[in-house]
Amino acid sequence: MLTLKYRPQSIGDLVGQDDVKLALEKAFTNNKIASAYLLTGPRGAGKTSTARIIAKSLNCKNKKAGEKATLNPCGKCSSCINITNGGDLDVVEIDAASHGGVDDARDLVIKASLSTINSDYKIYIIDEVHMASKDAFNALLKLFEEPPENVVFILATTEAHKVLPTIVSRCQQFRFKPINQIDCFKRLRNICDIEQINISDEALKFITEESEGALRDALSILEQVSVFNEEDLSISKEIIERTLGKVSEREVFSLFFSIINKETLELLNKIETIFLKNPDPQILTGELFQSSIKILEELCLNEGLEECKTCIDLINEKNIPKAEILYIAEEISKYEAILKQSSQAKKLFKTLCLKLSLREDFIDIKNLRERILDLENRLAGGAVKPLAVAVSVSAKKPSFAESAMASNFESKANTRDEIKVSDISSGNELNGNNLLSTEAKVAENIENSEKINTSSFSKTEEIAVPDSTLADDFMQFLNPPTKGLINSSKAKLISSSGEKAVFVIPEKFKFLKIKLEAKNEELVQAIKQALNPEIKFIEIQIDSGMTGADSEVNDSVKVPSAVTPKIMPVRVTERVTDLAATTSMAVNVPNNTDVNLNINSVNSSAGKDSNDNCCDREAYLDEVLQAGISIFGGNVVRE
């Protein structure tokens, strides 16, 4: 076998492990011999071969005087020959997979104390040491810490993380790397020249790629295809692909081309053609993954690989981002593990290809982020103002007055003092979509109206109208206690420009101002996240024109005398009295009997004295509410 015939016999024969070679050469030259070595790395990298080389270097009969180890074992003495053949009594090779129990470890402890038979060192080579049990490791701890004189342990494993740290700390560790393709190719070419194997360089490169850094695997593949050796015909890459049951690279790249081009019908035809060769779907998925990685590398390095040219041209033509190719590669790698456990591997592979070809268009995250930042900056600077909403709805259940106004606010009501509300049942509720559409309708009707009757407004002072969307934005970032404090104090955010956010609260709740100011940091952070990242502090203002019960709407809105007024966003409250304070209301009840609540007259009489106390006003509100309930039904909800 080529793997045994060309096994390295000295430190200089090691391929692709320059760091390990240098460290061992320095140690042997300076007579620095450790009591335990730990060789770690992937399969086929030369760990077990190196362990035997160390054993030969230590026990070679032709060492120079004063040398504890030689760099070049002769390979002819009895020790070298016996170690090569595996029959040396002083060099014991143990497979921890089958001898990893605690009893085996105890037996090793006893035998290690015995003297050598015919060599300078007694050497124990423990392969796949990670398979030993925890109890076995613990039994060997004392032996590794204080080994007998002239006893050397050489441990080899592909999974170093499974070895107990207490064992690792007592060993000199050498890490083996996967053999790069250039070194592997040179070694294979050298062996082919010696064995007179007629094989093309393209085929050898394919073997090195398939071996994935394991020289032993590469030699096994070379030996397998060497049966096709002929003097006048070299072994080609296609022969190796057929021997290993692989689909040609050209077909795999063609399949990938159809995936990125979203050619679903053509893709299905290509899959059926490939399946006629009866390939292993798992191997086929691995080849498709390797092709995607090659394309990604070519996109980044631009090395001009001929096999990738068609796919690269398509990607450049359609401006397909690298992130999309990376997504395809990740999806393929996920399916590799799934295919191992599937009984319908071929159908699953077809599903994978269809999923990738029918993928949705990708969004350029970088451009999207820039657009979001630009929009935030414009909002913070006031370049983009929130849309004015004529009717703002709170999260609470709409009262009768809100439902009546939001459901049937007709455009004709803008030119008279009477609003007609019809076809309202006492148990109806409006959802968010209906209310939003009503808000837009109300805004449109007010904007298109020619004039508005302002005789029903009792005050003409101009005040700021809070924007409900501001509260909706920043309230979601507050803790429940702070939200409750905001709601209890009827605080409204009226400004968030620059470095200051201004809240207004009714005079009735001014005793809560101190508590609100104590929440300064939390409010600033919430407004920063939702509205303006430049906010640094808040200011609480007391509005004597607002009452606790009516804080959700201003008592008066100054309307200019122009013919076409601007939109003034006014919130509908849960009180019928606020509606009554601005207009008289004609209502169609279910029995089609018109009931007129001319509250203006009552309001004018009740409001003769502008300074009437709170008790009189509350009594008046209760009378109006009871009148509405007696006509339309429902319940009174008190805050």
C-alpha positions as CSV (number, residue, x, y, z in Angstrom):
1,M,0.0,0.0,0.0
2,L,1.2,3.5,-0.8
3,T,0.2,4.8,2.6
4,L,2.6,2.3,4.3
5,K,5.3,2.3,1.7
6,Y,5.7,6.1,1.8
7,R,5.2,6.6,5.4
8,P,7.8,9.2,6.7
9,Q,10.7,7.5,8.5
10,S,12.6,10.5,9.8
11,I,11.9,14.1,11.0
12,G,13.0,15.4,7.6
13,D,10.4,13.3,5.8
14,L,7.4,15.1,7.5
15,V,5.3,17.0,4.9
16,G,3.7,20.3,5.7
17,Q,4.6,20.4,9.4
18,D,7.6,22.8,9.4
19,D,6.8,24.1,13.0
20,V,6.8,20.6,14.4
21,K,10.0,19.6,12.6
22,L,11.8,22.7,13.8
23,A,10.7,22.2,17.5
24,L,11.8,18.5,17.5
25,E,15.1,19.2,15.8
26,K,16.0,21.8,18.4
27,A,14.9,19.6,21.3
28,F,17.0,16.6,20.1
29,T,20.0,18.7,19.2
30,N,20.0,20.1,22.8
31,N,19.3,16.7,24.4
32,K,16.0,18.1,25.8
33,I,13.8,15.0,26.1
34,A,10.3,15.4,27.7
35,S,8.6,12.7,29.7
36,A,5.3,13.1,27.7
37,Y,4.4,14.5,24.3
38,L,0.9,15.3,23.1
39,L,0.4,15.3,19.3
40,T,-2.9,16.9,18.1
41,G,-4.3,17.7,14.7
42,P,-6.6,16.5,11.9
43,R,-6.6,13.0,10.4
44,G,-3.8,12.1,8.0
45,A,-1.5,14.9,9.1
46,G,1.2,12.5,10.4
47,K,0.7,12.3,14.2
48,T,1.2,8.5,14.6
49,S,4.1,8.5,12.1
50,T,5.8,11.3,14.1
51,A,5.3,9.3,17.3
52,R,7.2,6.4,15.7
53,I,9.9,8.7,14.4
54,I,10.4,10.0,18.0
55,A,10.6,6.5,19.3
56,K,13.3,5.6,16.6
57,S,15.2,8.8,17.4
58,L,15.4,7.9,21.1
59,N,16.2,4.2,20.7
60,C,18.3,4.0,17.6
61,K,21.4,1.9,18.1
62,N,23.6,4.1,15.9
63,K,23.3,7.3,17.9
64,K,26.5,9.3,18.5
65,A,28.1,9.2,21.8
66,G,26.5,11.6,24.3
67,E,23.3,11.9,22.2
68,K,20.0,11.2,23.9
69,A,18.2,11.3,20.5
70,T,19.3,11.4,16.9
71,L,17.8,13.5,14.1
72,N,18.3,10.8,11.5
73,P,17.5,7.3,12.7
74,C,19.5,4.7,10.6
75,G,16.5,2.5,9.9
76,K,18.8,-0.5,9.8
77,C,19.4,-1.4,13.4
78,S,17.3,-3.8,15.3
79,S,15.4,-1.1,17.2
80,C,14.5,0.9,14.0
81,I,13.4,-2.2,12.2
82,N,11.3,-3.5,15.1
83,I,9.7,-0.1,15.6
84,T,8.8,0.1,11.9
85,N,7.3,-3.4,11.9
86,G,5.6,-2.8,15.3
87,G,7.4,-5.6,17.1
88,D,9.7,-3.7,19.5
89,L,9.2,-4.8,23.1
90,D,10.3,-1.5,24.5
91,V,7.9,0.5,22.3
92,V,4.3,-0.3,23.1
93,E,1.5,1.1,21.0
94,I,-1.9,1.2,22.7
95,D,-5.3,2.1,21.1
96,A,-7.2,4.0,23.7
97,A,-10.5,3.3,21.9
98,S,-10.3,-0.4,22.9
99,H,-8.0,-0.1,26.0
100,G,-9.2,3.1,27.6
101,G,-10.7,1.7,30.8
102,V,-9.4,2.3,34.3
103,D,-8.1,-1.3,34.5
104,D,-6.0,-0.8,31.4
105,A,-4.6,2.4,33.0
106,R,-3.7,0.6,36.2
107,D,-2.0,-2.1,34.3
108,L,0.0,0.5,32.4
109,V,1.1,2.1,35.7
110,I,2.5,-1.3,36.9
111,K,4.3,-2.1,33.7
112,A,5.8,1.4,33.3
113,S,7.9,0.8,36.5
114,L,9.7,-2.1,34.9
115,S,13.1,-1.6,33.3
116,T,13.7,-1.6,29.5
117,I,14.7,-4.9,27.7
118,N,17.0,-3.8,24.9
119,S,16.7,0.0,24.5
120,D,17.5,3.2,26.2
121,Y,13.9,4.3,26.7
122,K,10.6,2.6,27.3
123,I,8.1,4.4,25.1
124,Y,4.3,4.2,25.3
125,I,2.4,5.5,22.2
126,I,-1.3,5.9,23.1
127,D,-3.3,6.6,19.9
128,E,-6.8,8.3,20.1
129,V,-6.1,9.1,23.7
130,H,-9.3,11.2,23.9
131,M,-11.2,7.9,24.0
132,A,-9.9,7.0,27.4
133,S,-12.3,7.3,30.3
134,K,-12.1,10.0,33.0
135,D,-11.2,7.4,35.6
136,A,-8.4,6.1,33.3
137,F,-7.0,9.6,33.0
138,N,-7.2,10.1,36.7
139,A,-5.3,6.8,37.3
140,L,-2.5,8.1,35.0
141,L,-2.1,11.5,36.6
142,K,0.6,10.5,39.1
143,L,2.5,8.5,36.5
144,F,2.6,11.5,34.1
145,E,3.6,13.9,36.9
146,E,6.5,11.7,38.2
147,P,7.3,9.1,35.6
148,P,10.0,6.5,36.1
149,E,13.4,7.3,34.6
150,N,13.7,6.7,30.9
151,V,10.0,6.3,30.3
152,V,8.4,8.5,27.6
153,F,4.7,8.8,26.8
154,I,3.6,9.9,23.3
155,L,-0.2,10.7,23.1
156,A,-1.9,11.3,19.8
157,T,-5.5,12.5,19.3
158,T,-7.7,14.3,16.8
159,E,-9.8,15.9,19.5
160,A,-7.5,17.5,22.0
161,H,-10.4,19.3,23.8
162,K,-11.6,16.0,25.2
163,V,-8.3,15.3,27.0
164,L,-8.3,16.3,30.6
165,P,-6.5,19.6,31.2
166,T,-4.5,18.0,34.0
167,I,-3.1,15.6,31.5
168,V,-2.4,18.3,28.9
169,S,-0.6,20.4,31.4
170,R,1.9,17.6,32.0
171,C,2.7,17.2,28.3
172,Q,4.6,19.1,25.6
173,Q,2.0,19.7,23.0
174,F,2.6,19.8,19.2
175,R,-0.2,20.9,16.9
176,F,-0.3,19.5,13.5
177,K,-2.0,21.4,10.6
178,P,-3.8,20.2,7.6
179,I,-1.3,19.8,4.8
180,N,-1.7,22.6,2.2
181,Q,-2.5,21.7,-1.4
182,I,0.9,22.8,-2.8
183,D,2.9,20.5,-0.4
184,C,0.4,17.6,-1.0
185,F,0.6,18.0,-4.8
186,K,4.5,17.9,-4.7
187,R,4.5,14.8,-2.6
188,L,2.0,13.1,-4.9
189,R,3.9,14.0,-8.0
190,N,7.1,12.7,-6.5
191,I,5.4,9.4,-5.6
192,C,3.8,9.1,-9.1
193,D,7.3,9.6,-10.7
194,I,8.8,6.9,-8.5
195,E,5.9,4.5,-9.1
196,Q,5.6,5.5,-12.8
197,I,1.9,6.4,-12.6
198,N,0.8,8.3,-15.6
199,I,-1.6,10.9,-14.3
200,S,-2.3,14.5,-15.3
201,D,-1.6,17.5,-13.1
202,E,-5.3,18.4,-13.2
203,A,-6.2,15.0,-11.7
204,L,-3.6,15.4,-9.0
205,K,-4.9,18.8,-8.0
206,F,-8.4,17.3,-7.8
207,I,-7.1,14.6,-5.5
208,T,-5.5,17.2,-3.2
209,E,-8.8,19.1,-3.1
210,E,-10.7,15.9,-2.2
211,S,-8.2,14.9,0.5
212,E,-8.9,18.2,2.4
213,G,-5.4,18.4,3.9
214,A,-5.0,14.7,4.8
215,L,-2.0,13.2,2.9
216,R,-3.1,9.7,3.9
217,D,-6.4,10.2,2.2
218,A,-4.7,11.5,-0.9
219,L,-2.5,8.5,-1.1
220,S,-5.5,6.2,-0.7
221,I,-7.3,7.9,-3.7
222,L,-4.1,7.8,-5.8
223,E,-3.7,4.1,-5.1
224,Q,-7.4,3.5,-6.0
225,V,-7.2,5.2,-9.4
226,S,-3.7,3.8,-10.2
227,V,-5.4,0.7,-11.7
228,F,-6.3,2.8,-14.7
229,N,-2.6,3.5,-15.3
230,E,-1.6,3.2,-19.0
231,E,1.6,4.2,-20.7
232,D,0.0,6.0,-23.6
233,L,-3.0,7.5,-21.7
234,S,-2.8,9.5,-18.5
235,I,-5.4,9.2,-15.7
236,S,-7.8,12.2,-16.1
237,K,-9.9,14.1,-13.7
238,E,-13.1,12.6,-15.2
239,I,-11.8,9.1,-14.4
240,I,-11.3,10.0,-10.8
241,E,-14.8,11.7,-10.6
242,R,-16.4,8.5,-11.9
243,T,-14.4,6.3,-9.6
244,L,-15.3,8.3,-6.5
245,G,-19.0,8.6,-7.6
246,K,-18.8,12.3,-8.0
247,V,-20.5,14.6,-10.5
248,S,-18.2,16.6,-12.7
249,E,-17.2,20.1,-11.7
250,R,-18.6,21.4,-14.9
251,E,-22.1,20.0,-14.1
252,V,-22.0,21.4,-10.6
253,F,-21.1,24.9,-11.7
254,S,-23.9,24.6,-14.3
255,L,-26.3,23.7,-11.6
256,F,-25.2,26.7,-9.5
257,F,-25.6,29.0,-12.5
258,S,-29.2,28.0,-12.8
259,I,-29.7,28.6,-9.1
260,I,-28.4,32.1,-9.1
261,N,-30.2,32.9,-12.4
262,K,-33.5,31.6,-10.9
263,E,-34.0,29.2,-13.9
264,T,-36.4,26.9,-12.2
265,L,-37.4,24.7,-15.2
266,E,-33.8,24.4,-16.4
267,L,-32.7,23.6,-12.9
268,L,-35.1,20.7,-12.6
269,N,-33.9,19.3,-15.9
270,K,-30.3,19.5,-14.9
271,I,-31.0,17.7,-11.5
272,E,-32.8,14.9,-13.3
273,T,-29.9,14.5,-15.7
274,I,-27.4,14.4,-12.8
275,F,-29.5,11.8,-10.9
276,L,-29.3,9.5,-13.9
277,K,-25.7,8.9,-12.8
278,N,-27.0,7.9,-9.4
279,P,-24.7,10.1,-7.3
280,D,-24.8,10.3,-3.5
281,P,-27.0,13.4,-2.7
282,Q,-24.9,14.1,0.3
283,I,-21.7,14.2,-1.8
284,L,-23.5,16.2,-4.4
285,T,-24.5,18.8,-1.8
286,G,-20.9,19.0,-0.6
287,E,-19.7,19.7,-4.1
288,L,-22.3,22.4,-4.6
289,F,-21.1,24.0,-1.4
290,Q,-17.5,23.9,-2.5
291,S,-18.5,25.5,-5.8
292,S,-20.3,28.3,-3.9
293,I,-17.1,28.9,-1.8
294,K,-15.0,29.0,-5.0
295,I,-17.3,31.6,-6.5
296,L,-17.1,33.7,-3.3
297,E,-13.3,33.5,-3.3
298,E,-13.2,34.4,-7.0
299,L,-15.4,37.4,-6.3
300,C,-13.1,38.6,-3.6
301,L,-9.7,37.7,-5.1
302,N,-10.4,37.9,-8.8
303,E,-7.9,35.2,-9.7
304,G,-9.5,34.5,-13.1
305,L,-10.5,30.9,-12.6
306,E,-11.8,29.5,-15.8
307,E,-14.4,27.1,-14.3
308,C,-16.1,30.0,-12.4
309,K,-16.1,32.5,-15.3
310,T,-19.7,31.8,-16.4
311,C,-21.1,32.3,-12.9
312,I,-19.0,35.3,-12.2
313,D,-20.1,37.0,-15.5
314,L,-23.7,36.4,-14.6
315,I,-23.2,37.8,-11.1
316,N,-21.6,40.9,-12.4
317,E,-24.2,41.4,-15.1
318,K,-27.1,41.2,-12.7
319,N,-25.3,43.0,-9.9
320,I,-26.0,40.2,-7.5
321,P,-24.4,41.1,-4.1
322,K,-21.9,38.9,-2.3
323,A,-24.2,38.6,0.6
324,E,-26.7,36.8,-1.6
325,I,-24.1,34.2,-2.7
326,L,-23.1,33.8,1.0
327,Y,-26.7,33.2,1.9
328,I,-26.9,30.4,-0.7
329,A,-23.7,28.9,0.6
330,E,-25.0,28.9,4.2
331,E,-28.3,27.2,3.2
332,I,-26.4,24.5,1.3
333,S,-24.2,23.8,4.3
334,K,-27.2,23.5,6.6
335,Y,-28.7,20.8,4.3
336,E,-25.5,18.7,4.4
337,A,-26.3,17.7,8.0
338,I,-30.0,17.1,7.3
339,L,-29.3,14.8,4.3
340,K,-27.4,12.4,6.5
341,Q,-30.5,11.5,8.4
342,S,-33.1,11.7,5.6
343,S,-34.6,8.7,3.8
344,Q,-35.6,10.9,0.9
345,A,-32.2,12.5,0.2
346,K,-32.7,13.0,-3.5
347,K,-36.0,14.8,-3.0
348,L,-34.6,16.8,-0.2
349,F,-31.7,17.9,-2.5
350,K,-34.2,18.9,-5.2
351,T,-36.1,20.9,-2.5
352,L,-32.9,22.7,-1.6
353,C,-32.2,23.7,-5.2
354,L,-35.8,24.9,-5.7
355,K,-35.7,26.9,-2.4
356,L,-32.6,28.7,-3.5
357,S,-33.8,29.4,-7.0
358,L,-37.1,30.8,-5.7
359,R,-35.5,33.0,-3.0
360,E,-36.9,36.4,-2.5
361,D,-35.0,39.5,-3.6
362,F,-32.5,40.7,-1.1
363,I,-32.5,44.1,0.5
364,D,-29.2,46.0,0.7
365,I,-28.9,46.5,4.4
366,K,-26.4,49.2,4.1
367,N,-28.6,51.4,1.9
368,L,-31.6,50.7,4.2
369,R,-29.6,51.7,7.2
370,E,-28.6,55.0,5.5
371,R,-32.2,55.7,4.7
372,I,-33.3,55.2,8.3
373,L,-30.5,57.4,9.6
374,D,-31.4,60.1,7.1
375,L,-35.0,60.0,8.1
376,E,-34.1,60.1,11.8
377,N,-31.9,63.1,11.3
378,R,-34.6,64.9,9.3
379,L,-37.2,64.2,12.0
380,A,-34.8,65.5,14.7
381,G,-34.1,68.6,12.8
382,G,-37.8,69.3,12.0
383,A,-37.4,68.8,8.3
384,V,-40.1,66.1,8.4
385,K,-43.0,66.8,10.6
386,P,-45.4,64.1,11.9
387,L,-48.7,64.0,10.1
388,A,-51.4,66.0,11.8
389,V,-54.2,63.8,13.0
390,A,-57.6,65.3,13.5
391,V,-58.9,62.6,15.9
392,S,-56.5,60.7,18.2
393,V,-57.6,57.6,19.9
394,S,-56.3,56.4,23.2
395,A,-55.7,52.7,24.1
396,K,-58.8,52.7,26.3
397,K,-62.2,51.5,25.2
398,P,-63.9,54.3,23.2
399,S,-66.8,56.0,25.0
400,F,-70.1,56.7,23.4
401,A,-69.1,60.2,22.3
402,E,-66.0,58.9,20.7
403,S,-67.8,56.2,18.8
404,A,-70.5,58.5,17.7
405,M,-68.2,61.1,16.3
406,A,-65.7,58.7,14.8
407,S,-68.3,56.6,13.0
408,N,-70.5,59.2,11.3
409,F,-68.7,62.5,11.0
410,E,-70.1,64.0,7.8
411,S,-68.6,66.8,5.8
412,K,-71.8,68.8,6.0
413,A,-71.3,69.2,9.8
414,N,-68.4,71.5,9.2
415,T,-70.8,74.3,8.1
416,R,-73.2,74.1,11.0
417,D,-73.3,73.7,14.7
418,E,-75.2,70.4,14.6
419,I,-73.6,67.0,14.1
420,K,-75.8,64.1,13.2
421,V,-74.9,60.7,14.7
422,S,-76.9,57.7,13.5
423,D,-77.1,54.0,13.6
424,I,-75.1,53.6,16.8
425,S,-75.7,50.6,19.0
426,S,-74.7,50.8,22.6
427,G,-72.3,47.9,22.6
428,N,-70.3,48.7,19.5
429,E,-66.5,49.3,19.6
430,L,-64.3,50.6,16.9
431,N,-61.1,48.9,16.1
432,G,-57.8,50.7,15.2
433,N,-58.2,50.5,11.5
434,N,-61.7,52.0,11.5
435,L,-60.5,54.8,13.7
436,L,-57.5,55.6,11.6
437,S,-59.7,55.8,8.5
438,T,-62.1,58.0,10.3
439,E,-59.2,60.3,11.4
440,A,-58.2,60.7,7.8
441,K,-61.8,61.4,6.7
442,V,-62.3,64.0,9.4
443,A,-59.0,65.8,8.5
444,E,-60.0,65.8,4.8
445,N,-63.5,67.2,5.6
446,I,-62.1,70.0,7.8
447,E,-59.5,70.9,5.2
448,N,-62.1,71.1,2.4
449,S,-64.6,73.1,4.4
450,E,-65.0,76.8,3.6
451,K,-65.6,78.0,7.1
452,I,-66.2,76.7,10.6
453,N,-68.6,78.0,13.2
454,T,-66.7,79.1,16.2
455,S,-69.6,80.5,18.3
456,S,-69.7,77.4,20.5
457,F,-66.1,77.8,21.7
458,S,-66.1,79.4,25.2
459,K,-62.4,80.6,25.1
460,T,-60.2,82.0,22.4
461,E,-56.8,81.7,24.0
462,E,-54.2,79.9,21.8
463,I,-52.6,76.8,23.4
464,A,-50.3,74.1,22.1
465,V,-52.1,70.9,21.1
466,P,-50.2,67.8,22.0
467,D,-49.4,65.3,19.3
468,S,-50.6,61.9,20.3
469,T,-48.2,60.1,18.0
470,L,-45.3,61.5,20.2
471,A,-46.7,59.7,23.2
472,D,-47.3,56.5,21.3
473,D,-43.6,56.6,20.1
474,F,-41.8,57.1,23.4
475,M,-44.2,55.5,25.9
476,Q,-43.3,52.0,24.6
477,F,-39.8,52.5,26.0
478,L,-40.9,53.3,29.6
479,N,-41.3,51.1,32.6
480,P,-44.8,50.3,33.8
481,P,-44.5,52.6,36.9
482,T,-43.4,55.5,34.8
483,K,-46.2,54.9,32.3
484,G,-48.7,54.9,35.2
485,L,-47.3,58.2,36.5
486,I,-47.6,59.8,33.0
487,N,-51.2,58.6,32.7
488,S,-52.1,59.7,36.3
489,S,-50.7,63.2,35.9
490,K,-52.2,63.6,32.5
491,A,-48.8,64.7,31.3
492,K,-48.6,65.4,27.5
493,L,-45.4,65.8,25.5
494,I,-45.8,68.9,23.4
495,S,-42.3,69.4,22.1
496,S,-39.2,67.3,21.6
497,S,-37.0,69.5,19.4
498,G,-33.4,70.4,20.2
499,E,-32.0,69.3,23.5
500,K,-35.2,69.9,25.6
501,A,-38.4,67.9,25.8
502,V,-41.4,69.9,27.1
503,F,-44.3,68.2,29.0
504,V,-47.5,70.0,30.1
505,I,-49.7,68.8,33.0
506,P,-52.9,70.3,34.3
507,E,-52.7,72.5,37.4
508,K,-54.9,70.0,39.3
509,F,-52.0,67.5,39.2
510,K,-49.1,69.9,39.8
511,F,-48.3,68.0,43.0
512,L,-47.0,65.2,40.7
513,K,-44.4,67.5,39.0
514,I,-41.7,66.5,41.5
515,K,-42.2,62.8,40.8
516,L,-42.1,63.4,37.0
517,E,-38.9,65.3,37.3
518,A,-37.4,62.4,39.3
519,K,-38.0,60.3,36.2
520,N,-36.0,62.7,34.1
521,E,-33.3,60.2,33.1
522,E,-35.8,57.5,32.0
523,L,-37.9,59.9,30.1
524,V,-34.8,61.3,28.3
525,Q,-33.7,57.9,27.3
526,A,-37.1,56.9,26.0
527,I,-37.5,60.1,23.9
528,K,-33.9,59.6,22.6
529,Q,-34.8,56.1,21.3
530,A,-38.2,57.1,19.9
531,L,-38.0,60.7,18.7
532,N,-34.9,62.7,19.1
533,P,-31.4,61.4,19.9
534,E,-30.2,64.9,20.9
535,I,-32.6,65.3,23.9
536,K,-30.7,65.9,27.2
537,F,-33.3,67.1,29.7
538,I,-37.0,67.6,30.2
539,E,-39.1,70.5,31.4
540,I,-42.4,70.2,33.2
541,Q,-44.9,73.0,32.6
542,I,-48.2,73.7,34.5
543,D,-51.2,74.6,32.4
544,S,-53.9,76.3,34.4
545,G,-56.3,76.1,31.4
546,M,-56.4,72.3,31.6
547,T,-58.4,70.3,34.1
548,G,-57.7,66.8,35.3
549,A,-60.8,65.4,33.7
550,D,-60.4,67.2,30.4
551,S,-56.7,67.0,30.0
552,E,-56.9,64.8,26.9
553,V,-58.4,67.8,24.9
554,N,-57.8,71.5,25.2
555,D,-60.7,73.5,26.5
556,S,-60.4,75.9,23.6
557,V,-58.6,76.2,20.3
558,K,-58.0,79.5,18.7
559,V,-59.4,79.5,15.2
560,P,-58.3,82.2,12.8
561,S,-60.9,84.4,11.2
562,A,-59.9,83.3,7.7
563,V,-62.4,81.6,5.5
564,T,-60.5,78.3,5.3
565,P,-59.1,77.4,8.7
566,K,-56.0,75.2,9.3
567,I,-56.3,71.7,10.7
568,M,-56.3,71.8,14.4
569,P,-55.7,68.3,15.9
570,V,-58.3,67.9,18.6
571,R,-58.6,64.7,20.6
572,V,-62.0,63.1,21.2
573,T,-62.4,62.4,24.9
574,E,-64.5,60.0,26.8
575,R,-66.8,62.7,28.0
576,V,-70.0,63.7,26.2
577,T,-69.7,67.1,27.8
578,D,-66.7,68.0,25.7
579,L,-68.7,67.3,22.6
580,A,-71.6,69.2,24.1
581,A,-69.5,72.1,25.0
582,T,-68.7,72.8,21.3
583,T,-71.9,71.9,19.5
584,S,-75.5,70.8,19.8
585,M,-76.1,67.2,18.8
586,A,-79.0,65.5,17.0
587,V,-79.0,61.8,17.4
588,N,-80.8,59.0,15.6
589,V,-81.6,56.3,18.1
590,P,-82.5,52.8,17.0
591,N,-86.3,53.5,17.0
592,N,-85.7,56.4,14.5
593,T,-86.8,58.9,17.1
594,D,-84.7,62.1,16.9
595,V,-83.6,63.2,20.3
596,N,-82.0,66.7,20.4
597,L,-79.6,67.4,23.2
598,N,-79.2,71.2,22.9
599,I,-76.5,71.3,25.4
600,N,-75.3,74.8,24.3
601,S,-78.2,76.4,26.1
602,V,-77.5,74.5,29.2
603,N,-73.8,75.1,28.9
604,S,-74.4,78.8,28.4
605,S,-76.5,79.0,31.5
606,A,-74.3,76.8,33.5
607,G,-71.2,78.7,32.4
608,K,-72.4,82.2,33.1
609,D,-69.7,82.5,35.7
610,S,-66.4,81.6,34.1
611,N,-65.0,80.9,37.5
612,D,-67.6,78.3,38.6
613,N,-66.1,75.8,41.0
614,C,-65.2,72.2,40.3
615,C,-68.1,70.7,42.2
616,D,-70.7,72.5,40.1
617,R,-69.0,71.4,36.9
618,E,-68.8,67.8,38.0
619,A,-72.5,67.8,38.9
620,Y,-73.3,69.2,35.5
621,L,-71.1,66.6,33.8
622,D,-72.9,63.8,35.7
623,E,-76.3,65.1,34.5
624,V,-75.2,65.0,30.9
625,L,-73.7,61.6,31.2
626,Q,-76.8,60.2,32.8
627,A,-78.9,61.7,30.1
628,G,-76.8,60.1,27.4
629,I,-77.0,56.7,29.2
630,S,-80.7,56.8,29.6
631,I,-81.1,57.3,25.8
632,F,-78.3,55.1,24.4
633,G,-77.5,52.7,27.2
634,G,-73.9,51.7,28.3
635,N,-71.9,52.1,31.5
636,V,-70.0,55.0,33.1
637,V,-66.3,54.4,33.3
638,R,-64.6,56.7,35.8
639,E,-60.8,57.2,35.8
